[in-house]
Structure formats: structure tokens, C-alpha cells
Amino acid sequence: MKTAPVGVSRGSVCLLVAWLTTLLLVIMPCGCGGGTSSAPPPPPPPPPPAFQPRPFPGDFFMRLPTAASDGPIPAAAYDQALKEIFVSDPNFNSVEVYSTADGHKVGEVSIPGPAGLGFSPDFSKLYVGTITPYVYVVDPAGLHVTGRIALPASMLTFSPGATGATLMPVMPYPMADGSLMLGMGFTSQSSSAAVLVGVEGLVRYDVGTGTFTPANPGPSDLGANPARSLDGKLLFV
């Protein structure tokens, strides 16, 4: 007996092709190994920036002149307008000036026996007290002496504490009213170290009249060096 041939319709073939295409689309994302896919890991964060020091003027060490014995300096004063520091150096009879921007030496002014330093409230003048009977006035920008104030001999022994020594105008305090308060301190004039002794009395110098007046706040000697307010209106003693 002969068997009849099996026929395949065109519609069945199209259906089979569509089914195989769908099956391939489902299998392909899974990969040949049968594993699951995942997104690539994010890149590592960048390293932190290297440390940078703060760029402000205090980031350097400045060695100030301290005399042959490497002792303390009598006084230093800061000029905020010029950004410079002025330093008394009695061993070399000068006031030396250094920049606070980079520490270089700007210059110096020759002053005999310099001690205390005091700027006028507007920073236009620098008054230099000394272990001599004179106070010097300096132009801080031009670095030269513009004047000298001579104390009368009657003021050089002002204060009972001056027994056995002489009082000199070692500390100047320029005031806002134009007057100059002078802190009188012991000095034997044989050693600059004597200016480190505290102020014993006060004298007021009137720039307009050129007169000197004792200005102690009480009958006793001062207990410590005075301090002037920044605006020059007050002197704390």
C-alpha cells in the first residue's frame, strides 16, 4: 500500500519562522553561558587634592635682631599701613625695619640708644624713645629722622624711684590730641639692658607749646608699663 505524501502549508512555515525568531530574541540577552548581565562598576573617585599651606604673611619664620648676647629686644612696633615691623636694636644704635610680607629687611634708621617705639594714631610718624635725654621722630615711609625732642634736665630725675640712676624717656605714647606721653625709665647709660626695666613715671609733652608736665596718675610709681588704646584716646596705667 502506498502512503500519501505529507504536505506543509505556507502559513505553517511562516508561523514556525516567527516562533523561532522570538525564541532567539529571548535567548540572546542571556548569553551562551547562561549567566545574567550587569552594568559596569562606576569609576573610582579622584584622589583628594594635595595639601596647600595658607598663603598669608604668617607662614614664615622671621629672626629679629636681638643683640650680641641674643637677648630680648627692647621694643617692636607694627605699621599696618606699610605692613612692616620696626625693631629697636640698641647694640647697633638703629631701628631696623622688616617686611611682614616676605621677611626681607627694608632698611634702618640710625638712632642713638633706641628703646620704646610708638606710632601716631594715623601711622604718619614713629616716635622713638631712647636711653638718652631725647625722643626722635621718624618718617616711617621715608625712613629718616624728621625731628628730635629734648627733655629738660629737671625731668630726667622725675620719680622717687630714680635713686642712684637717671630716668630717661624710654617709652613714647603718641596720643590722639597731639600730645606725647613719655614713660620715664631707669638707665645708667652704660648698658642698653637698662631700658628693659619698667616705666617709673610719666611726663606729658605738649607739642603745640613745647612744655613738659609730670603726669603720674598717683603719688606712687607705676606698677607696670602703660598701654595705649589703638585710637590714641586713652592711656591705661
C-alpha positions in Angstrom: 0.0 0.0 0.0 1.4 3.4 -0.9 1.5 6.2 1.8 0.2 9.7 0.8 2.8 12.5 0.9 2.5 14.9 3.9 2.0 18.5 2.8 3.1 21.6 4.6 1.2 24.8 4.1 2.9 28.2 3.5 1.1 29.6 6.6 2.6 26.9 8.8 6.1 27.8 7.7 5.6 31.5 8.4 4.3 30.7 11.9 7.3 28.5 12.6 9.8 31.2 11.4 8.1 33.8 13.7 8.2 31.5 16.7 12.0 30.7 16.1 12.8 34.5 15.8 11.0 35.2 19.1 12.9 32.4 20.8 16.3 33.7 19.6 15.5 37.2 20.8 14.7 35.8 24.3 17.9 33.7 24.4 20.4 36.2 23.1 20.5 38.6 26.1 21.1 35.7 28.4 24.4 34.8 26.7 25.8 31.5 25.7 26.9 30.6 29.3 23.5 31.1 30.8 24.7 33.9 33.2 23.0 37.2 33.9 24.3 40.5 32.6 25.2 43.5 34.9 26.2 47.2 34.4 30.0 48.1 34.6 31.1 49.4 38.0 31.5 53.2 38.4 35.0 54.6 38.2 36.8 55.2 41.5 36.6 58.7 43.0 39.6 61.0 42.2 42.3 61.3 44.9 42.0 64.3 47.4 44.0 67.4 46.4 47.4 67.8 47.8 47.7 69.9 50.9 48.4 73.6 50.2 49.6 75.9 53.0 47.5 79.0 53.6 49.1 82.0 51.7 49.1 84.5 54.5 52.1 86.6 55.8 52.5 84.5 59.0 53.7 81.4 57.1 57.4 82.1 57.6 59.8 82.5 60.4 61.5 85.8 61.0 64.5 86.1 63.2 64.7 89.6 64.5 68.0 91.3 65.7 68.5 90.5 69.4 71.9 91.9 70.1 75.2 90.2 70.5 74.1 88.3 73.6 71.0 87.0 71.8 68.8 88.6 74.5 65.3 90.1 74.1 64.7 93.2 72.0 63.6 96.4 73.8 60.6 97.0 71.6 58.9 96.3 68.3 56.0 98.1 66.6 53.9 97.1 63.6 52.9 99.6 60.9 49.6 98.3 59.5 49.7 100.8 56.6 53.1 99.7 55.3 52.8 96.1 56.6 56.3 96.4 58.2 57.7 95.8 61.6 60.0 98.3 63.3 62.5 96.9 65.8 64.8 98.7 68.2 68.4 97.5 68.2 70.4 99.4 70.8 73.6 97.5 70.3 73.8 99.0 66.8 72.1 102.3 67.6 69.4 101.8 65.0 65.8 101.0 64.3 65.6 98.2 61.8 62.6 97.6 59.5 61.4 94.3 58.1 58.6 93.4 55.7 55.9 91.2 57.1 55.0 90.0 53.5 58.2 88.0 53.0 60.5 88.9 55.9 63.1 90.8 53.9 64.9 93.8 55.6 63.5 97.0 54.2 66.1 99.3 55.8 67.1 101.0 59.1 67.2 104.4 60.8 70.2 105.5 62.9 69.0 106.4 66.4 71.3 106.7 69.5 70.3 104.1 72.1 66.8 103.3 70.8 64.3 101.8 73.2 60.5 102.0 73.0 58.6 102.7 69.8 55.2 104.3 69.3 53.3 105.2 66.1 51.0 108.2 66.0 47.3 107.0 65.6 47.4 107.8 61.9 50.8 106.0 61.4 52.3 109.1 59.8 55.0 109.4 62.5 57.1 107.0 64.6 58.3 108.2 67.9 61.4 106.5 69.2 62.2 106.6 73.0 65.8 106.3 73.9 68.2 105.9 76.9 69.3 109.4 76.2 67.5 112.7 77.1 66.0 112.8 73.5 63.0 111.4 71.7 63.3 111.1 68.0 60.5 111.5 65.4 60.9 109.3 62.3 59.1 109.3 58.9 58.2 105.5 58.6 57.8 105.7 54.9 61.0 107.6 54.1 63.0 106.0 57.0 64.6 109.2 58.1 64.6 111.4 61.3 62.3 114.4 61.0 62.6 115.8 64.5 64.1 115.5 68.0 62.5 116.3 71.3 65.0 117.3 74.1 63.8 116.8 77.7 64.8 119.4 80.2 67.2 118.3 83.0 64.5 118.8 85.6 62.5 116.0 84.1 65.3 113.4 84.0 65.2 112.7 87.7 61.3 112.6 87.9 60.2 109.9 90.4 61.5 108.8 93.8 62.5 105.5 92.3 65.3 107.2 90.4 67.7 106.9 93.4 71.2 106.0 92.1 70.2 106.2 88.5 68.8 108.6 85.9 65.3 108.5 84.3 65.2 108.7 80.5 62.3 108.9 78.1 62.4 105.2 77.1 58.8 104.7 76.1 56.7 107.1 73.9 52.9 107.1 73.7 51.6 109.5 71.0 48.0 110.5 71.8 45.1 111.5 69.6 45.1 115.1 70.9 48.6 115.6 69.5 50.3 115.4 72.9 53.1 112.8 73.6 53.1 110.8 76.9 56.6 109.8 77.8 57.3 106.8 80.0 60.4 107.5 82.1 62.6 104.5 82.9 65.8 103.8 84.6 69.1 103.8 82.7 72.7 104.0 83.8 73.7 104.9 80.2 76.3 102.2 80.5 74.3 99.3 79.3 71.3 99.1 76.9 69.8 96.4 79.0 68.7 99.0 81.5 65.9 100.1 79.2 64.1 96.7 79.9 63.3 97.9 83.4 59.6 99.0 83.7 58.5 102.6 83.4 58.7 104.5 86.6 56.9 107.8 85.8 55.0 109.7 83.1 55.6 113.1 81.6 53.3 114.8 79.2 54.8 116.8 76.3 52.6 119.4 74.6 53.7 119.6 71.0 52.0 122.9 70.5 53.6 124.8 73.4 56.7 122.7 73.8 56.1 122.3 77.5 56.6 119.2 79.8 54.3 118.4 82.7 54.5 115.5 85.2 51.6 113.2 84.5 51.7 110.4 87.1 48.2 109.2 88.0 49.1 108.9 91.7 51.8 109.5 94.3 53.4 106.1 93.9 55.5 104.7 91.0 53.8 102.9 88.2 53.3 99.2 88.7 53.7 98.2 85.0 54.3 99.7 81.6 51.3 101.7 80.4 49.3 100.6 77.3 47.7 103.0 74.8 44.4 102.3 73.1 44.6 101.9 69.3 42.8 105.2 68.6 45.2 107.1 70.9 42.4 108.5 73.1 43.2 106.5 76.3 46.4 105.5 78.1 46.0 102.7 80.6 48.3 102.8 83.6 
